[in-house]
Amino acid sequence: MKPFVDSSPLLSDSVALKQRFDEAGYVYIRGLIDPECLLALRRQIVEICADCHWLKPGSDPMDAISWTMPKVEGEKEYFEVYDRIQRLQDFHALAHEPSVLRLMRGLLGDTAFPHPLSIARLVFPESRDWSTPPHQDYVNNQGTPDLYACWIPLSDCPQALGSLAILEGSHRLGLQPVEYSLGAGHRQTSLPPEARNLDWVASDFKLGDVVAFHSLTIHRALANETDRMRLSVDFRYQAERQDTTERCLRPHFERLDWQDIYRDWDRDDLKFYWRDKQFNLVPWNPELGSLPDDHLAEAVRLQRKFNQEREQLAARYARQDDHGQR
């Protein structure tokens, strides 16, 4: 893969920054966020993971060494951890971090604001089939196409840990149909023939690096080939007076309500802040994420394959000795 182009020298020139974004469909910024800010959030998340016995006993929780069978979205054990993360004030506050807002407003204009829908990714080793497949965010958010995401790993994130990869320039291909995938969201973009002429780009992230990209940019996660969990967050931004959908104003997975999430917060400025913004609520279009009529056979095939691999993993994990050897 080609490496990301570092756009941090353009941060003081919003015109040049936006020009590069429009050409490539993304900008990669080295060292944008103070690492201490990210480490504070990482510490809270790994404490929850350790409390639920996801991490290797006796190891430093900040290393996030996996100890359990991979958990995936939709499973009870996954949501026991994820719901607690959704209640973290610092998790949602990161979307409002000044350096991140400066970047996104440099791309979208001075009225840009983050959606309250905040997403954490908890990616286990040995779950290649559940790596986030190539997709476009617009299908999952809708509203204005000028919706940009900011992806932030909560540690150094080399490609072997499962960092993000982007199909450079793919936003110019327009919105593409979807097909079934076993990974997050159970949807992946059907890549058109023109995509063969584009390059996948990826890099080893250092703590504090971020990448921002367009809602039509095709992107995916690389497989986590390490023994550690990949912990990352991503947020969505748009300018005021643009279209949005009700889904983007609700908590991720909609398992909790905002009052439950806000229960222990001490920052009122982060609560319901979007109610002071101007935007147009538009209906959700379910057709954009509709799967082909023959998707069921592929879904069954992939699920059976995954179940067989999990049975093999379960047998191996059951043989763990007292020292954590697998």
N, C-alpha and C positions, 0 to 999 in steps of 0.2 A: 504493500500500500504506500501511496505517497503520504508524507507528513502534512499536518495542518500548517497553513501559513500563519505565522504569528502577526496579529494585527495590533498588538499593544502600542507600537509607535504611532498609530493613527488615533489614539484615544483623544488627543487634543484637537483633532481635525474631524469634526462630525461629517463634513461633506465627503472627505476621502474614505472615512470609515463606512459610511452608507454606500458609497460606490463599490467598495470591495464586497460588502454584504450582498448587494444586488447582483454582482457578477457571480459570486461563488455560492450564494445561498446560506452562508454562515460567516462568522468571524470568531477566531480563536484568540483569547487574550491571556497571556501569561501573567501570573502574579497579581490578578485583579483584587482578590479578597485577602484580608489579613488572616493568615493561617490560624491565629489564636481564636478568632471568631468561629471558624469551622471546627476546630478541635473541641471547643466547648459544646457544640451541638453533637459532634461525634461521641463525646463522652456520655452524654445523656442517652443516646441511642444504644450504645454498646452496653450500658448498664441495664437497659430493658432486655436486650438480647441475652445477657448473662443471667439475669433473674429468671428467664424462661428456659435456661439450660441449653441455649443454642451454641455457646462458646466453650472452648476446651477448658476444663477445670485446671486451676493452677497457672494458667497463662495470663498475660496482661490483656484485659478485655479490650484495650485500645488496638491490639493486634487483630482482633476479630477473627481468631482462628476457629473455623467451623468444627463442631463436635457432633452434630446431629444430622440425620437424614435431611436432604434438601427440602425446604418448605416452599410452596408456591402459592401465588395468589389464588384465593378461593377456598383454601383449606382453613379449618378452624384454628390450627396452631399458628398459622401465618397471621390471621387477624387478631389473635390474642396479643401479639407484639405490635402489629401495625396500628391498631386502635390507640394504644398507649402513645405511640409516636405522634399520631395526629393531634393529641392533646398537648404537645410540647409547644410552649409559646415561642421558644427560640427557633424552632423549625419554621413556623410561619413568618417570624420576624426576619429571617434571612432573605426572603423575597424583597424586603424593603431596605436591605443594607445599602447605604449611600453609594458605594462604588458600583454595585449592580444596577441601581436605578440610573446612575449617570450613564452607564453603558447603554441600557435599554432606551433611555430618552434620547441619547445620541442617535439611535437607529430609528426610533418611532416618533420623536418629537417630545416637546416639554410636557404634554399631558399624559404620557404613558404611565400606566399603573399595572400592578400585578393582579392577576385573578386570585381570589381567595382559595381556589382549588390548588392545593399544594401537594406535590407527589414525592414520596420517598421510595427508593428502590433498594431492596434487600436481596442481594443476589448471592446465592450459595455456590460453592464449588460443585462440580459433578452434576450440573443441571444444564448441560449444553442445549438440550432440546427445548428448554424453557427460556433460553436467551431471547431478549426482545428482538423480533424479526424486523426486516426492512419495512418501514411504514412512514406515512405522512400524518402529522399531528392533526391536520385539519379535519380528518374523518372523525376524530374523537372529541373535537372541541366545536368546530363549525363557527358560525358567526362570521366575522371579518377574516378574509384570507391574510390580512396584514396582522397576524397573530404570531408573535415570536417567542420561542422558548429559550430558557437559559439553563444549561446542564452543568451541575457542580458536584464533583466528587468530594467526599469528606476525608480523603487521605491522598497521598501519592497514588496514582492509578495508572500503572503501566498497562500496555495492551493485554498482557497475560492475565491481568485481574478483571478484564472485561470492560475496557473503556469504550467510549462511543466512537462509531465510525459514520461518516457522512458521504453520500454520493454527491460529489461536487457538481454544482450547477443543475441538480435535478429539479429544483423548484421551477425551472423554466419549462419543464415537461407538462406542467398543469396537474390537475387532480386525476389520479389513476384509480381504476377499480381495485377491489380487494379480493383476497382468497383466504381460505382457512389456514391458520397456523396454531401450533400447540403453545407458542410463547404468549407473553403478556398481551392481553386484549383479544387473543384468538383471531387476530386479523393481521395480514401482511399485504403489502402493496404488490400487485401484479406488475412486475417490471416490464415496461414496453421495450421493443427492439432498440429504440434510440438510447436506452440506458447503457447499452454495451459500449457506446462511445464515450462514456463518462468514467471518471476515476473515483474509486473509493479512497478516502483520506482518513487517517487516524494518527494519533500521537500518544506518547507516554505523558500523562498529566502529572504535574507537581501540585502539591496542596496549594490552593489559591488560584489555580488556572480554571478558566471557564470557557465554554463554547456557547454561542447564541446562534440560532438558526430559524429559518422561515417555516411557517406551518405546512408548506408544500415540499420542503426539502426532505428527501428520502434518507432515513438514518436507521441505524441498528446498533445493538450492543454486541461486542465481541464476546466469545465464550470465556468464562472465568476458569482458567487452567491452574489456579493456585489452591492452597488449602485455607485461604481466608475469604471472608465475605466481602463483597464489594458493596459499599454503602455510598449512595449518592442521592441527590435531590434535584428536582427540576420544577421550574415555575414558568407560567405563561404570562405574557404582557401584551397589551394593546393600547392604542391611543383612545382618548375619549371621543365621543360622538361617532363611534363605529358600532357595528352590529356585534352582539354577543348572544349566547344562549343561557338559559337558566342553569344548565348543567355546570357551566363554568363558575357559577356563584355558589356552588354547594361543596361540601367536603368530599374529598376523594373517596370513591366507593359508596358514598352516601349511607354509611352505616351509623354515623353519629350525626347529631345536629349541632349547630354552632353554639348553643347555650351549654351543651355538654362539653364541647371543646374548650370554651372560654372559662369554665368553672373556676380554675385556679390561676388565671392570668392576672397580672397587675398592670398591664399596659392597655389602657382604654383606647389609645389611638390606633391599635391594631384590630379593634373589634368593629365589624360592620362598616369599615372605612369606605367600601365601594358604594355605599348608599349615597355618598356625596358626589359621586362621579356621574358624568353624563354619558349614556350609551343607549343603544336601541336594542331592546330584547326582541329576538326573532325566534320563530319556531324551530324545533329540532327536526332534522330531516333523516329519518331512519333508513332511507334508501341508500344513503351514501356508504353505510356500513353493511349493506345486505350482501350475503354470500351467494355464490353461484348455486344453482339447484342441485348440483352433484357433489356439494361439499361434504355431505354426511359420510360418504364412504371414506374419504380421505381423513376426516376427523376420527373415525373409528380406527382406521389403520394406525394413525399416529399415536392415538391414546393407548392402543394395545402394545405398540412398541415401547412406549414410555413406561407402561406398567411392568413389562418384562424386565426392563433395565432397572426399575426401582426394586423389584424383587431381588435381583442380584446385589444391588447396593445394600438392601436391608440385611441380607445374609452376611455381607462383609462388615457392616457396622456392628452387627451383633457379636462379631468376634473381636471387638476392641478389647485390648487388655487394660490393666489399671494405669498404664503409663500413656494411654491415648494413642497407641499404635493401631493403625487400621490394616 
